[in-house]
Amino acid sequence: MATAPEACLKPEVPPLTPTTVSPALKPRTAVMEALEDITYGSIAGVVGKYIEYPFDTVKVRLQSQPDHLALQYKGPIDCFRQSIKADGLLGLYRGISAPLVGAALENSSLFFWERIGREAAVKFNLAPRDEPLPLSTLWLTGAFSGAMTSFILTPVELVKCKIQVPETEAGVVKAPLKPIPVIRDIFRHQGIAGFWHGQLGTLIREAGGCGAWFGSKETVTKLFRQWNESSAKSEEEIVRMRADAIPLWQQAVAGASAGMAYNFLFFPADTIKSRMQTTPIGQSTAKQTFMSEGAALWKQAGLKGMYRGCGITVLRSVPSSAFIFMVFDALKKYVPMQ
């Protein structure tokens, strides 16, 4: 048994390492890491999309209400009620096929580019090699990941938004649009460039939002680890804690906090983008810029209009973001590719 002085000595323990941070990869494993990011990110994204999609439909319908007409929906609950009355519950899943593809592309791209960002930070001496990356660096690599992913997301979200918001003619709701006809009509009226209508809004939302997404998740995870270790009864228990993932409920809270930060901080950019992308197909968008649409919305409804639909969006992000990180981290840990 150790003497009293010896018991007070603290043996060296491994440094605190965030759950998604790893040292520089060996060339042999880099390809497999990339395949894991793409495959597991896709699976996690699809799971999250099924959870959040009805809330996303309501959010887009609230955001896209014309500024020259009386508001059709009084709020999220009223939008849910009217939507279910008009189309049934399945109507809230209208157009989900394209977003499922988009969710797979988005999340695989996010996790892939975030890892590339971490490797680049080490390569260019922006972070120490073979040590945990600082939280500030993880916020930056998240922003880099979001910026790269925005170019994939804009076309997918353009199609999604046009399907989610029913078109009307003389007060009569038209038949729901389908992905292939929407894609064909966008190309016919606006060409290839038309698929990136609203790109600036997506870029702002994704770069800022994904910095907050990854950064918040890692920040909360680190806080939980420190809290858990403060109650440890021995150094051996601390070593074990650092080698294992944090408890499942803490993973869920960390993932949920990431989703809330992502959606709230840059929500006005998403609102402006949704308004731009729900312009009826065939209507000229040449003069519809991010700044002009933002100015029109501000003039009509001020800051409140910029955050129209924010509550339902933050609410939907709690379970979906929690599940995305939990599924991704579990697959990376328990189903490694050989």
SERO-4910 file (N, C-alpha, C, O; in steps of 0.05 Angstrom, whole numbers):
BEGIN
 pado doro    nc1    nc2    nc3   cac1   cac2   cac3    cc1    cc2    cc3    oc1    oc2    oc3
  Met    A     17    -24      0      0      0      0     18     25      0     38     25     14
  Ala    A     10     45    -15     27     69    -18     26     85      8      5     86     22
  Thr    A     48     98     15     49    115     38     34    141     31     27    146      8
  Ala    A     28    157     51     13    182     47     26    200     26     12    210      9
  Pro    A     52    206     29     65    223      9     63    212    -20     57    226    -39
  Glu    A     67    185    -22     66    173    -48     38    174    -60     35    177    -84
  Ala    A     18    172    -44    -10    173    -53    -17    200    -65    -36    202    -81
  Cys    A     -2    221    -56     -8    247    -66      5    253    -93     -3    272   -107
  Leu    A     24    236   -101     37    241   -126     19    234   -149      5    214   -148
  Lys    A     19    250   -170      2    245   -193     18    233   -216     36    247   -226
  Pro    A     13    208   -223     28    197   -246     20    210   -272     -2    222   -273
  Glu    A     37    209   -292     31    221   -317      7    206   -330      6    181   -330
  Val    A    -12    221   -340    -35    209   -354    -37    221   -381    -27    243   -386
  Pro    A    -49    207   -400    -51    217   -427    -66    244   -427    -84    248   -410
  Pro    A    -59    262   -446    -73    288   -448   -102    284   -456   -109    264   -468
  Leu    A   -118    304   -449   -146    304   -456   -149    306   -486   -138    325   -499
  Thr    A   -163    288   -498   -166    287   -527   -196    288   -535   -210    270   -527
  Pro    A   -205    308   -550   -233    308   -558   -240    284   -574   -222    272   -586
  Thr    A   -265    276   -575   -273    250   -586   -267    248   -616   -262    226   -626
  Thr    A   -268    271   -631   -265    269   -659   -237    278   -668   -232    281   -692
  Val    A   -218    282   -649   -192    291   -656   -173    267   -656   -173    251   -637
  Ser    A   -157    265   -676   -137    244   -678   -111    255   -687   -111    276   -701
  Pro    A    -88    242   -681    -63    252   -691    -61    248   -721    -79    236   -733
  Ala    A    -40    259   -733    -37    257   -762    -38    228   -771    -26    211   -758
  Leu    A    -53    223   -792    -57    195   -800    -33    185   -816    -20    200   -831
  Lys    A    -28    160   -814     -7    147   -830    -18    145   -859    -42    141   -862
  Pro    A     -1    147   -879    -10    145   -906    -27    120   -912    -46    121   -928
  Arg    A    -20     98   -899    -35     73   -904    -64     74   -895    -81     62   -906
  Thr    A    -69     89   -874    -96     90   -862   -112    114   -872   -136    115   -866
  Ala    A   -100    132   -886   -114    157   -894   -138    150   -912   -159    162   -909
  Val    A   -134    132   -931   -156    125   -949   -179    112   -934   -202    119   -939
  Met    A   -173     94   -915   -194     81   -900   -208    102   -882   -233    100   -878
  Glu    A   -193    121   -871   -206    142   -855   -225    158   -872   -247    165   -863
  Ala    A   -217    164   -896   -234    179   -914   -259    164   -921   -281    175   -922
  Leu    A   -257    138   -926   -280    121   -933   -299    119   -909   -323    120   -912
  Glu    A   -287    118   -885   -304    117   -861   -320    144   -858   -344    143   -852
  Asp    A   -306    166   -862   -320    192   -860   -343    194   -879   -364    203   -872
  Ile    A   -338    185   -904   -359    187   -925   -382    168   -919   -405    175   -921
  Thr    A   -375    143   -913   -396    122   -909   -412    127   -883   -436    128   -884
  Tyr    A   -398    131   -861   -412    134   -836   -425    162   -834   -446    164   -821
  Gly    A   -413    182   -846   -426    208   -847   -452    207   -863   -472    220   -855
  Ser    A   -453    191   -885   -477    188   -901   -499    174   -884   -522    183   -885
  Ile    A   -492    153   -870   -512    139   -854   -523    157   -832   -547    158   -828
  Ala    A   -505    171   -818   -514    189   -797   -532    211   -808   -552    219   -795
  Gly    A   -525    221   -831   -541    242   -844   -569    233   -851   -588    248   -847
  Val    A   -572    209   -861   -598    199   -869   -616    195   -844   -639    202   -844
  Val    A   -604    184   -822   -619    181   -797   -629    208   -787   -652    211   -780
  Gly    A   -611    228   -787   -618    254   -777   -640    267   -794   -657    281   -784
  Lys    A   -638    263   -821   -657    276   -839   -686    265   -835   -705    281   -835
  Tyr    A   -689    239   -830   -715    228   -825   -728    240   -800   -752    244   -798
  Ile    A   -711    246   -780   -721    257   -755   -729    286   -759   -750    295   -748
  Glu    A   -714    302   -774   -718    331   -774   -735    340   -798   -744    363   -797
  Tyr    A   -740    324   -818   -752    334   -843   -779    348   -839   -783    369   -851
  Pro    A   -798    336   -824   -824    350   -821   -821    379   -809   -835    397   -817
  Phe    A   -802    382   -790   -797    408   -779   -784    427   -800   -789    451   -800
  Asp    A   -767    415   -817   -754    431   -838   -775    441   -858   -773    464   -867
  Thr    A   -795    425   -864   -816    433   -883   -831    457   -871   -836    476   -886
  Val    A   -838    455   -846   -852    478   -833   -834    502   -832   -844    524   -837
  Lys    A   -809    499   -827   -790    522   -826   -789    536   -853   -790    560   -854
  Val    A   -786    521   -875   -784    533   -901   -810    547   -909   -810    569   -921
  Arg    A   -833    535   -902   -859    548   -908   -862    574   -892   -873    594   -902
  Leu    A   -853    575   -867   -854    600   -852   -835    621   -863   -842    644   -865
  Gln    A   -811    612   -871   -791    631   -882   -799    643   -908   -793    666   -914
  Ser    A   -813    628   -925   -817    636   -953   -843    652   -957   -850    656   -980
  Gln    A   -857    659   -936   -882    674   -940   -876    701   -953   -859    716   -944
  Pro    A   -891    708   -975   -885    732   -990   -887    758   -973   -904    759   -955
  Asp    A   -870    777   -979   -870    802   -963   -892    821   -972   -896    841   -958
  His    A   -906    816   -994   -926    834  -1004   -955    824   -997   -974    837  -1005
  Leu    A   -956    802   -983   -983    790   -976   -985    786   -946   -965    786   -932
  Ala    A  -1009    783   -937  -1013    777   -908  -1002    750   -902  -1003    732   -919
  Leu    A   -990    746   -878   -978    721   -871   -999    699   -871  -1021    701   -860
  Gln    A   -992    676   -884  -1010    653   -886  -1011    638   -860  -1032    627   -853
  Tyr    A   -988    637   -846   -986    621   -821   -980    639   -798   -964    657   -799
  Lys    A   -994    634   -775   -991    650   -751   -965    642   -736   -954    658   -721
  Gly    A   -956    618   -740   -932    608   -727   -928    579   -733   -943    568   -749
  Pro    A   -909    566   -721   -903    538   -726   -926    519   -722   -931    502   -739
  Ile    A   -941    522   -700   -963    504   -694   -985    507   -715   -996    487   -724
  Asp    A   -990    532   -722  -1011    537   -743  -1002    525   -770  -1019    515   -785
  Cys    A   -976    528   -776   -966    516   -801   -968    486   -801   -976    474   -821
  Phe    A   -962    473   -779   -965    444   -776   -995    437   -781  -1001    419   -796
  Arg    A  -1012    452   -768  -1041    446   -770  -1051    448   -798  -1065    431   -809
  Gln    A  -1045    471   -811  -1054    475   -838  -1042    455   -858  -1055    445   -876
  Ser    A  -1017    448   -854  -1003    430   -872  -1015    402   -870  -1019    389   -890
  Ile    A  -1019    393   -845  -1031    366   -842  -1059    365   -852  -1068    345   -863
  Lys    A  -1075    386   -848  -1102    387   -857  -1103    386   -888  -1121    374   -899
  Ala    A  -1084    399   -901  -1084    401   -930  -1073    375   -943  -1084    366   -963
  Asp    A  -1051    364   -932  -1037    342   -945  -1034    317   -928  -1024    297   -938
  Gly    A  -1043    318   -903  -1038    295   -885  -1010    296   -875   -993    313   -883
  Leu    A  -1004    278   -857   -977    276   -844   -955    271   -865   -933    282   -863
  Leu    A   -961    255   -885   -941    249   -905   -934    273   -922   -913    274   -934
  Gly    A   -952    293   -922   -946    317   -937   -922    332   -925   -909    347   -940
  Leu    A   -917    328   -900   -894    341   -887   -868    328   -896   -846    339   -892
  Tyr    A   -870    305   -908   -846    291   -919   -844    295   -949   -828    281   -963
  Arg    A   -860    314   -960   -859    319   -989   -831    328   -997   -819    345   -985
  Gly    A   -821    314  -1018   -795    322  -1029   -771    311  -1013   -749    321  -1016
  Ile    A   -776    291   -996   -754    281   -979   -732    266   -995   -710    263   -985
  Ser    A   -739    256  -1018   -719    240  -1033   -693    256  -1039   -671    246  -1034
  Ala    A   -697    280  -1049   -673    297  -1055   -658    304  -1029   -634    302  -1028
  Pro    A   -672    312  -1007   -658    318   -982   -643    294   -970   -623    297   -958
  Leu    A   -654    269   -974   -640    246   -964   -613    243   -978   -593    238   -965
  Val    A   -613    247  -1004   -588    247  -1019   -570    270  -1009   -546    267  -1005
  Gly    A   -583    293  -1005   -568    316   -996   -557    312   -968   -534    321   -963
  Ala    A   -572    299   -950   -563    295   -923   -539    276   -923   -520    279   -908
  Ala    A   -540    255   -940   -517    237   -942   -493    252   -953   -471    248   -943
  Leu    A   -497    268   -974   -475    283   -985   -464    304   -965   -440    307   -961
  Glu    A   -483    318   -951   -475    339   -933   -458    328   -910   -436    338   -905
  Asn    A   -468    308   -896   -454    299   -872   -428    284   -879   -409    286   -865
  Ser    A   -428    268   -901   -404    255   -909   -383    277   -916   -359    274   -910
  Ser    A   -392    298   -930   -374    319   -937   -364    334   -913   -340    341   -911
  Leu    A   -382    340   -894   -374    355   -870   -353    340   -854   -332    352   -847
  Phe    A   -357    314   -849   -338    299   -833   -312    295   -849   -290    295   -837
  Phe    A   -314    291   -875   -290    288   -892   -273    313   -892   -249    312   -886
  Trp    A   -285    336   -898   -270    361   -899   -261    371   -872   -240    384   -870
  Glu    A   -275    364   -851   -266    372   -824   -240    357   -817   -222    369   -805
  Arg    A   -239    331   -825   -214    317   -820   -191    328   -837   -169    330   -828
  Ile    A   -197    335   -862   -177    347   -879   -167    373   -867   -143    379   -868
  Gly    A   -186    389   -856   -178    414   -843   -160    409   -820   -141    424   -816
  Arg    A   -165    388   -804   -148    382   -781   -120    374   -790   -100    383   -779
  Glu    A   -119    358   -811    -93    350   -821    -77    374   -833    -53    376   -829
  Ala    A    -92    392   -846    -79    416   -857    -68    434   -835    -47    446   -838
  Ala    A    -84    436   -814    -75    453   -791    -49    443   -780    -31    459   -773
  Val    A    -45    417   -778    -20    406   -768      2    409   -789     24    416   -782
  Lys    A     -5    404   -814     16    405   -835     28    433   -838     52    436   -842
  Phe    A     11    453   -836     20    481   -839     27    494   -812     28    519   -810
  Asn    A     32    478   -792     41    487   -766     22    507   -753     30    525   -738
  Leu    A     -4    504   -758    -24    520   -744    -32    507   -718    -46    519   -702
  Ala    A    -23    482   -714    -29    467   -689     -7    448   -684      6    439   -703
  Pro    A     -1    441   -659     21    423   -653     16    395   -663     -7    385   -663
  Arg    A     37    382   -673     35    355   -682     34    335   -659     48    339   -639
  Asp    A     19    314   -662     17    292   -642      6    302   -615     11    290   -595
  Glu    A     -9    324   -616    -22    334   -592    -51    341   -598    -58    346   -622
  Pro    A    -68    341   -578    -96    349   -584    -98    377   -595    -84    395   -587
  Leu    A   -115    381   -615   -118    407   -627   -133    426   -608   -151    417   -594
  Pro    A   -125    451   -607   -139    470   -590   -168    474   -599   -174    470   -623
  Leu    A   -185    481   -581   -213    484   -589   -217    506   -610   -234    504   -627
  Ser    A   -200    527   -608   -202    549   -628   -196    538   -656   -209    547   -676
  Thr    A   -177    519   -659   -171    508   -684   -194    490   -694   -200    490   -718
  Leu    A   -208    476   -676   -230    459   -684   -254    476   -694   -269    467   -711
  Trp    A   -258    500   -683   -278    518   -693   -271    526   -722   -289    528   -739
  Leu    A   -245    531   -727   -237    539   -754   -239    516   -774   -247    521   -797
  Thr    A   -231    492   -766   -233    470   -784   -263    463   -791   -269    455   -813
  Gly    A   -280    468   -771   -309    465   -776   -319    485   -796   -335    478   -814
  Ala    A   -310    510   -794   -318    531   -814   -308    524   -841   -322    528   -861
  Phe    A   -283    514   -843   -272    505   -869   -289    483   -881   -295    483   -905
  Ser    A   -296    464   -865   -313    442   -874   -340    452   -884   -349    442   -905
  Gly    A   -352    470   -870   -378    481   -879   -376    496   -905   -393    494   -922
  Ala    A   -355    512   -908   -351    528   -932   -349    509   -957   -361    514   -977
  Met    A   -333    488   -954   -330    469   -976   -356    455   -982   -362    450  -1006
  Thr    A   -371    448   -962   -395    432   -965   -418    450   -977   -436    439   -989
  Ser    A   -417    476   -973   -438    493   -983   -442    491  -1013   -464    494  -1023
  Phe    A   -421    485  -1028   -423    483  -1057   -438    458  -1066   -449    457  -1087
  Ile    A   -438    438  -1048   -454    414  -1054   -483    418  -1045   -501    408  -1059
  Leu    A   -487    433  -1024   -513    436  -1012   -532    454  -1028   -556    448  -1029
  Thr    A   -522    475  -1039   -540    495  -1052   -558    483  -1073   -582    488  -1072
  Pro    A   -548    467  -1092   -566    455  -1112   -587    437  -1099   -610    437  -1107
  Val    A   -579    421  -1079   -597    402  -1066   -619    418  -1052   -643    411  -1054
  Glu    A   -611    438  -1037   -631    454  -1022   -649    470  -1041   -672    475  -1034
  Leu    A   -639    478  -1064   -655    493  -1083   -679    475  -1092   -702    484  -1092
  Val    A   -673    450  -1099   -694    432  -1107   -713    426  -1084   -737    426  -1088
  Lys    A   -702    421  -1060   -718    415  -1037   -737    438  -1030   -761    433  -1026
  Cys    A   -728    463  -1030   -745    485  -1023   -768    489  -1043   -790    496  -1035
  Lys    A   -762    485  -1069   -783    489  -1089   -805    467  -1086   -828    472  -1092
  Ile    A   -798    444  -1076   -817    422  -1072   -833    426  -1047   -857    421  -1045
  Gln    A   -819    436  -1026   -832    439   -999   -854    460   -999   -873    457   -984
  Val    A   -851    481  -1014   -870    503  -1013   -889    500  -1037   -881    504  -1060
  Pro    A   -914    494  -1032   -934    490  -1054   -937    515  -1070   -940    537  -1059
  Glu    A   -938    513  -1097   -944    535  -1114   -974    540  -1116   -989    520  -1115
  Thr    A   -982    565  -1120  -1010    571  -1123  -1015    587  -1148   -997    601  -1158
  Glu    A  -1038    584  -1159  -1046    598  -1183  -1075    606  -1180  -1092    589  -1178
  Ala    A  -1080    633  -1180  -1107    644  -1175  -1118    633  -1149  -1142    628  -1147
  Gly    A  -1101    630  -1129  -1110    622  -1103  -1113    592  -1100  -1121    582  -1078
  Val    A  -1108    577  -1121  -1111    547  -1121  -1083    535  -1119  -1065    541  -1134
  Val    A  -1080    516  -1100  -1054    503  -1097  -1050    483  -1119  -1067    466  -1125
  Lys    A  -1026    485  -1132  -1020    467  -1154  -1012    440  -1144  -1007    436  -1120
  Ala    A  -1011    420  -1162  -1002    394  -1154   -973    395  -1144   -957    411  -1154
  Pro    A   -966    378  -1125   -938    378  -1114   -918    373  -1137   -922    357  -1155
  Leu    A   -895    388  -1135   -874    384  -1154   -858    359  -1148   -858    349  -1125
  Lys    A   -844    349  -1168   -827    326  -1165   -798    333  -1171   -793    352  -1186
  Pro    A   -779    319  -1159   -751    327  -1162   -741    329  -1191   -729    349  -1199
  Ile    A   -747    308  -1207   -736    308  -1235   -748    331  -1251   -732    345  -1265
  Pro    A   -774    336  -1251   -784    359  -1266   -773    385  -1256   -768    404  -1272
  Val    A   -769    388  -1230   -758    413  -1219   -730    417  -1230   -723    439  -1238
  Ile    A   -714    396  -1229   -686    398  -1239   -686    405  -1269   -670    422  -1277
  Arg    A   -703    393  -1284   -705    398  -1313   -713    427  -1318   -702    440  -1335
  Asp    A   -733    437  -1303   -742    464  -1307   -722    485  -1299   -719    506  -1312
  Ile    A   -708    480  -1277   -687    499  -1269   -666    501  -1290   -657    523  -1297
  Phe    A   -657    479  -1301   -637    479  -1322   -647    493  -1347   -632    508  -1360
  Arg    A   -672    488  -1354   -683    500  -1378   -685    531  -1376   -680    545  -1396
  His    A   -692    541  -1353   -696    570  -1350   -670    585  -1342   -667    608  -1349
  Gln    A   -653    571  -1327   -630    586  -1316   -603    573  -1321   -582    585  -1314
  Gly    A   -603    550  -1334   -577    537  -1340   -564    525  -1315   -576    524  -1293
  Ile    A   -539    517  -1318   -524    505  -1296   -521    524  -1272   -524    516  -1249
  Ala    A   -516    549  -1279   -511    569  -1257   -536    572  -1240   -533    579  -1216
  Gly    A   -559    567  -1250   -584    570  -1235   -586    552  -1211   -600    558  -1192
  Phe    A   -571    530  -1211   -572    511  -1189   -558    522  -1164   -561    512  -1142
  Trp    A   -542    543  -1168   -528    555  -1145   -540    582  -1138   -527    599  -1126
  His    A   -566    586  -1144   -580    610  -1136   -584    608  -1105   -595    589  -1095
  Gly    A   -574    628  -1091   -574    628  -1062   -549    618  -1050   -548    612  -1026
  Gln    A   -527    615  -1066   -502    604  -1056   -490    620  -1033   -480    608  -1014
  Leu    A   -491    647  -1035   -479    663  -1014   -492    658   -987   -478    656   -967
  Gly    A   -519    655   -987   -532    649   -962   -524    622   -950   -520    620   -926
  Thr    A   -521    602   -968   -513    576   -959   -484    577   -948   -478    565   -928
  Leu    A   -467    592   -962   -439    594   -954   -436    607   -926   -422    597   -909
  Ile    A   -451    629   -922   -450    642   -896   -461    624   -874   -449    621   -853
  Arg    A   -483    611   -880   -495    594   -860   -477    570   -853   -474    563   -830
  Glu    A   -466    557   -874   -450    533   -870   -423    539   -857   -414    525   -839
  Ala    A   -409    560   -867   -383    566   -856   -385    574   -826   -371    563   -809
  Gly    A   -403    593   -821   -407    601   -793   -420    579   -776   -411    574   -754
  Gly    A   -441    567   -787   -456    547   -772   -440    522   -766   -442    511   -744
  Cys    A   -424    513   -785   -409    488   -781   -385    493   -763   -376    475   -749
  Gly    A   -374    518   -763   -354    524   -743   -366    521   -715   -354    510   -697
  Ala    A   -391    531   -712   -405    528   -686   -413    499   -681   -413    490   -658
  Trp    A   -420    484   -702   -429    457   -699   -407    439   -688   -411    427   -667
  Phe    A   -385    438   -702   -363    422   -692   -350    433   -666   -344    419   -648
  Gly    A   -347    460   -666   -335    473   -643   -351    469   -617   -340    463   -596
  Ser    A   -377    473   -619   -394    469   -595   -394    441   -586   -393    436   -562
  Lys    A   -395    422   -604   -395    394   -596   -369    387   -581   -370    374   -560
  Glu    A   -347    396   -592   -321    390   -579   -318    405   -552   -307    395   -533
  Thr    A   -328    430   -551   -327    445   -527   -343    433   -504   -333    430   -482
  Val    A   -368    425   -510   -384    412   -490   -373    385   -482   -374    377   -459
  Thr    A   -362    370   -501   -350    344   -495   -327    348   -476   -324    332   -457
  Lys    A   -310    368   -481   -287    373   -463   -297    380   -435   -285    371   -416
  Leu    A   -317    397   -434   -328    404   -407   -339    380   -392   -334    377   -368
  Phe    A   -352    362   -406   -362    338   -394   -339    320   -384   -340    309   -362
  Arg    A   -318    318   -400   -295    302   -392   -282    313   -366   -276    298   -348
  Gln    A   -279    339   -366   -268    352   -342   -286    347   -317   -276    343   -295
  Trp    A   -311    349   -322   -330    345   -300   -329    316   -290   -330    311   -266
  Asn    A   -328    297   -309   -327    269   -301   -301    263   -286   -302    248   -266
  Glu    A   -279    274   -295   -254    269   -282   -252    281   -254   -237    271   -237
  Ser    A   -267    302   -250   -266    315   -224   -277    297   -202   -271    301   -178
  Ser    A   -293    278   -210   -305    259   -190   -291    232   -190   -299    214   -175
  Ala    A   -269    230   -205   -254    205   -206   -240    200   -179   -231    219   -166
  Lys    A   -238    175   -171   -227    168   -145   -197    159   -148   -184    156   -127
  Ser    A   -187    156   -172   -159    148   -175   -150    156   -203   -165    162   -221
  Glu    A   -123    157   -205   -111    163   -231   -117    142   -252   -120    148   -276
  Glu    A   -119    117   -243   -126     95   -262   -154    100   -274   -159     94   -297
  Glu    A   -172    110   -257   -199    116   -267   -199    139   -287   -214    139   -307
  Ile    A   -181    158   -283   -179    181   -302   -168    171   -328   -178    178   -350
  Val    A   -148    153   -327   -137    142   -352   -159    127   -367   -161    129   -392
  Arg    A   -175    111   -353   -196     96   -366   -217    115   -379   -227    110   -401
  Met    A   -224    136   -364   -243    155   -374   -234    168   -400   -250    172   -418
  Arg    A   -208    175   -401   -198    188   -425   -196    169   -449   -196    178   -472
  Ala    A   -194    144   -443   -192    124   -465   -220    118   -476   -222    110   -499
  Asp    A   -241    121   -459   -268    114   -467   -283    138   -476   -276    161   -470
  Ala    A   -305    133   -490   -323    155   -498   -338    164   -473   -342    149   -454
  Ile    A   -348    189   -473   -364    199   -451   -391    184   -451   -398    173   -472
  Pro    A   -405    183   -429   -431    169   -429   -450    178   -451   -448    200   -461
  Leu    A   -468    160   -458   -486    165   -481   -502    190   -478   -505    205   -497
  Trp    A   -513    195   -454   -529    219   -450   -513    244   -453   -524    265   -462
  Gln    A   -488    244   -446   -470    267   -450   -464    271   -479   -462    293   -489
  Gln    A   -460    249   -494   -457    251   -523   -481    264   -536   -479    281   -554
  Ala    A   -505    257   -526   -530    268   -537   -531    298   -531   -539    313   -549
  Val    A   -524    306   -507   -525    335   -500   -505    350   -516   -511    372   -526
  Ala    A   -481    339   -520   -460    353   -536   -470    356   -565   -466    377   -577
  Gly    A   -481    335   -576   -491    336   -604   -515    355   -606   -517    370   -626
  Ala    A   -532    355   -587   -556    373   -587   -547    402   -585   -558    420   -599
  Ser    A   -527    408   -568   -517    436   -566   -505    445   -592   -507    468   -599
  Ala    A   -492    427   -606   -480    433   -632   -502    441   -652   -499    461   -666
  Gly    A   -524    426   -652   -545    432   -671   -558    459   -665   -565    474   -683
  Met    A   -562    465   -640   -575    491   -632   -557    514   -640   -566    535   -650
  Ala    A   -531    512   -635   -512    533   -642   -511    537   -672   -511    560   -681
  Tyr    A   -510    516   -687   -509    517   -716   -534    532   -727   -531    550   -744
  Asn    A   -557    526   -718   -582    537   -729   -587    565   -720   -597    582   -736
  Phe    A   -582    572   -695   -589    598   -685   -571    620   -694   -580    642   -702
  Leu    A   -545    616   -694   -526    638   -698   -528    650   -725   -524    674   -728
  Phe    A   -533    634   -746   -533    645   -773   -559    640   -787   -561    637   -812
  Phe    A   -581    640   -771   -607    635   -782   -616    656   -803   -629    648   -823
  Pro    A   -611    682   -799   -619    701   -819   -609    695   -847   -623    700   -867
  Ala    A   -584    685   -849   -574    678   -876   -590    655   -888   -594    655   -913
  Asp    A   -599    637   -872   -616    615   -882   -643    625   -890   -654    615   -910
  Thr    A   -654    644   -876   -680    655   -883   -679    669   -910   -697    664   -927
  Ile    A   -659    685   -914   -656    699   -940   -653    679   -962   -664    682   -984
  Lys    A   -636    658   -958   -632    638   -978   -658    623   -985   -663    618  -1009
  Ser    A   -674    617   -965   -699    602   -970   -718    619   -987   -731    609  -1004
  Arg    A   -719    645   -981   -736    663   -997   -727    664  -1026   -743    665  -1044
  Met    A   -701    665  -1030   -690    665  -1057   -696    639  -1072   -703    640  -1095
  Gln    A   -694    617  -1058   -696    591  -1071   -725    582  -1075   -730    562  -1089
  Thr    A   -744    596  -1062   -773    589  -1066   -786    607  -1087   -810    606  -1090
  Thr    A   -770    622  -1101   -781    638  -1124   -792    618  -1145   -778    599  -1152
  Pro    A   -816    622  -1155   -828    604  -1174   -810    600  -1198   -797    619  -1208
  Ile    A   -808    575  -1208   -791    569  -1231   -802    584  -1255   -826    584  -1260
  Gly    A   -784    596  -1270   -792    612  -1293   -792    641  -1288   -789    657  -1306
  Gln    A   -795    649  -1262   -794    677  -1255   -765    686  -1255   -747    672  -1244
  Ser    A   -759    710  -1266   -732    720  -1267   -720    724  -1240   -733    734  -1222
  Thr    A   -695    715  -1237   -681    718  -1211   -656    735  -1215   -638    737  -1198
  Ala    A   -654    749  -1239   -629    764  -1245   -624    786  -1225   -601    791  -1218
  Lys    A   -645    799  -1215   -641    821  -1196   -645    812  -1167   -645    829  -1149
  Gln    A   -649    787  -1163   -654    777  -1136   -628    768  -1123   -620    745  -1125
  Thr    A   -614    787  -1111   -589    781  -1098   -593    777  -1068   -614    783  -1057
  Phe    A   -573    767  -1055   -574    762  -1026   -579    788  -1011   -595    789   -993
  Met    A   -566    810  -1019   -569    835  -1006   -596    848  -1011   -609    858   -992
  Ser    A   -606    846  -1036   -632    858  -1042   -654    843  -1028   -673    856  -1018
  Glu    A   -652    817  -1027   -673    801  -1013   -673    806   -983   -693    808   -970
  Gly    A   -648    808   -972   -646    814   -944   -657    842   -937   -670    845   -916
  Ala    A   -651    861   -954   -661    889   -949   -692    889   -951   -705    903   -935
  Ala    A   -703    875   -970   -733    874   -972   -746    861   -948   -766    871   -938
  Leu    A   -734    840   -938   -744    827   -914   -742    845   -889   -760    846   -873
  Trp    A   -719    858   -887   -715    876   -864   -735    899   -864   -746    906   -843
  Lys    A   -740    909   -888   -760    931   -890   -788    922   -883   -803    937   -871
  Gln    A   -794    897   -890   -821    887   -885   -825    879   -855   -845    886   -843
  Ala    A   -805    864   -844   -810    852   -817   -787    856   -797   -790    848   -774
  Gly    A   -766    869   -806   -744    874   -787   -730    849   -778   -730    828   -791
  Leu    A   -717    850   -754   -702    828   -744   -720    804   -739   -712    781   -742
  Lys    A   -745    809   -730   -764    787   -725   -768    770   -750   -770    746   -748
  Gly    A   -770    783   -773   -774    769   -798   -750    752   -805   -752    731   -817
  Met    A   -726    761   -798   -701    746   -803   -701    720   -788   -689    700   -797
  Tyr    A   -714    719   -765   -714    695   -748   -741    680   -750   -747    664   -732
  Arg    A   -757    686   -770   -782    672   -773   -777    642   -778   -763    635   -797
  Gly    A   -788    625   -761   -784    596   -763   -760    586   -748   -754    563   -749
  Cys    A   -746    605   -733   -722    597   -719   -728    577   -696   -713    558   -692
  Gly    A   -750    582   -681   -756    565   -659   -760    536   -667   -749    518   -654
  Ile    A   -775    531   -688   -780    504   -697   -755    491   -708   -751    467   -706
  Thr    A   -737    508   -719   -712    498   -730   -693    489   -708   -681    468   -710
  Val    A   -690    506   -687   -673    499   -665   -684    474   -651   -669    457   -642
  Leu    A   -711    472   -649   -723    449   -636   -717    423   -651   -711    403   -639
  Arg    A   -720    424   -677   -715    400   -693   -685    392   -693   -679    369   -697
  Ser    A   -668    412   -688   -639    405   -688   -630    390   -664   -609    376   -664
  Val    A   -645    391   -642   -637    378   -617   -635    347   -621   -614    336   -617
  Pro    A   -657    334   -630   -654    305   -634   -637    297   -658   -621    278   -657
  Ser    A   -640    312   -680   -626    304   -705   -596    307   -702   -581    289   -710
  Ser    A   -587    329   -691   -558    333   -688   -546    313   -668   -524    303   -671
  Ala    A   -561    308   -646   -552    289   -626   -548    262   -639   -528    248   -635
  Phe    A   -568    253   -655   -567    227   -668   -544    226   -689   -531    205   -691
  Ile    A   -540    247   -703   -519    247   -724   -492    242   -711   -477    225   -721
  Phe    A   -485    257   -690   -459    253   -678   -458    226   -663   -437    212   -664
  Met    A   -479    217   -651   -479    192   -637   -475    169   -656   -460    150   -651
  Val    A   -490    169   -678   -488    148   -698   -460    148   -711   -447    127   -713
  Phe    A   -450    172   -718   -424    173   -731   -402    164   -712   -385    147   -720
  Asp    A   -401    174   -687   -380    166   -669   -382    136   -662   -361    123   -659
  Ala    A   -406    125   -660   -409     97   -654   -399     79   -677   -385     59   -672
  Leu    A   -405     87   -701   -396     72   -725   -365     73   -727   -352     53   -733
  Lys    A   -354     97   -722   -325    100   -724   -311     82   -702   -289     72   -707
  Lys    A   -324     80   -679   -311     65   -657   -315     35   -659   -297     20   -655
  Tyr    A   -340     27   -666   -346     -2   -665   -346    -16   -692   -346    -41   -693
  Val    A   -346     -1   -715   -346    -13   -741   -324     -2   -758   -329      9   -779
  Pro    A   -299     -5   -749   -277      6   -765   -272     -9   -790   -274    -34   -790
  Met    A   -266      5   -812   -260     -8   -837   -232    -19   -837   -213     -5   -827
  Gln    A   -228    -43   -847   -202    -55   -847   -188    -51   -874   -165    -60   -877
***
